[in-house]
Amino acid sequence: MSAETPFKSEFLRTMQDRGYIHQITHPVELDEAASKGVITAYIGFDATASSLHVGHLIQIMMLRRLQQAGHKPIVLMGGGTTKVGDPTDKDGQRPLLTHEQIQGNIATIKGTFERFLTFGDGPSDAVMLDNDAWLSNYGYVQFLRDFGVHFTVNRMLAFDSVKARLEREQPMTFLEFNYMLMQSVDFLELERSHGCLLQMGGSDQWGNIVNGVELIRRVDQKSAFGLTTPLLSTASGQKMGKTVGGAVWLNADMRSPYDYWQFWRNTEDADVGRFMRLFTDLPLDEIARQEALPGAQINEAKKLLANAATTLLHGEDAARTAAEAASAAFEQGRLSADMPTLEIAAGDLAAMSNTALMIAAGFATSNGDARRQIAGGAFRINGVKVADANAPVTIDGAEAELRKGNARMRLVVTG
């Protein structure tokens, strides 16, 4: 089935119209199954940090689209697979986390999904599972006998996720090499326990997903399907969700609703319509109207995108507050009490360098990063460009506006 062929099922029509589909293993069969009744699908999320980031958001939205079409999403937390680490698109092995660290990350990630999905016991209600529940119960010999026989090293070496790593002459440990087997077993387990017939993910997961599809069809003689999205980058080629200051986290304590709103407000002109389709529930006809706005009017579309995306994650009140604070700061030239605030004791502030203040404000990740940005003229205090990274902070009064470029602002308050 080509990208131009219309699907019968509401789910796949929506996925196609909004730009989510890159590859499908058996498109005609999947479309038929989604047309006839409720299907169950899952996406896995490893818990390598205490928050997911914008790079994960397209996967979360795929589960949302699935549920909106009347189907059942499974959010699979990788309590087991995180112990190994996904080698896809990595030049080296991830640091190994303890069981306690992984479970702590899962605990802080869970709330994000509740913003996008409805959980419960109904036919289309989402459920959250942890693959540690079964992966950690397998004995090594049992795992090899039950599943190792179905995978050939020859084929595993041919998958892009492995081949690219080896072509870069980066070592891949045997631990990491097992990751795709574990992910395939996840799919098999979910098919058996929850009737799950579809795994979704980014296009970099295609090889892992295909292995799971084939394992189910070979071992249980049942239909299973895979669907991947394109790997996202901005119009200028930057990886989606990455900024100079690092990842765009989804947890409010790691990136404020104001800064999250600003991230979407600063979307490149060419990306506005695409991001509206992928990351908001705005109707397609409204999106078409917005992305066609001429000249400077596209900035109003960017605000609409920022409001819609921020509302989904943080709620309508937080989005409105962020929009008003941004308007006060950027359009009216005044400070807003709703701007993210950094409180520092007067004595501590007087002892800080401009580099240290930039790091404390979350504008830089290291001394070197702060110095580079200051040298490039990115850091301003009360509208005055900071020239000397090592000079002590100079602020008159009890509060000041800190700004990094045109996208990030902080109100520093001394006590």
Secondary structure, 3 states (H helix, E strand, C coil): CCCCCCCCCHHHHHHHHCCCCCEECCHHHHHHHHHHCCCEEEEEECCCCCCCEHHHHHHHHHHHHHHHCCCEEEEEECCCHHHCCCCCCCCCCCCCCCHHHHHHHHHHHHHHHHHHCCECCCCCCEEEEECHHHHCCCCHHHHHHHHHHHCCHHHHHHCHHHHHHHHCCCCCCHHHHCHHHHHHHHHHHHHHHHCCCEEEEEHHHHHHHHHHHHHHHHHCCCCCEEEEECCCECCCCCECCEECCEECECCCCCCCHHHHHHHHHCCCHHHHHHHHHHHCCCCHHHHHHHHCCCHHHHHHHHHHHHHHHHHHHHCHHHHHHHHHHHHHHHHCCCCCCCCCEEEECHHHHHCCEHHHHHHHCCCCCCHHHHHHHHHCCCEEECCEECCCCCCECCCCCCEEEEEECCCEEEEEEEC
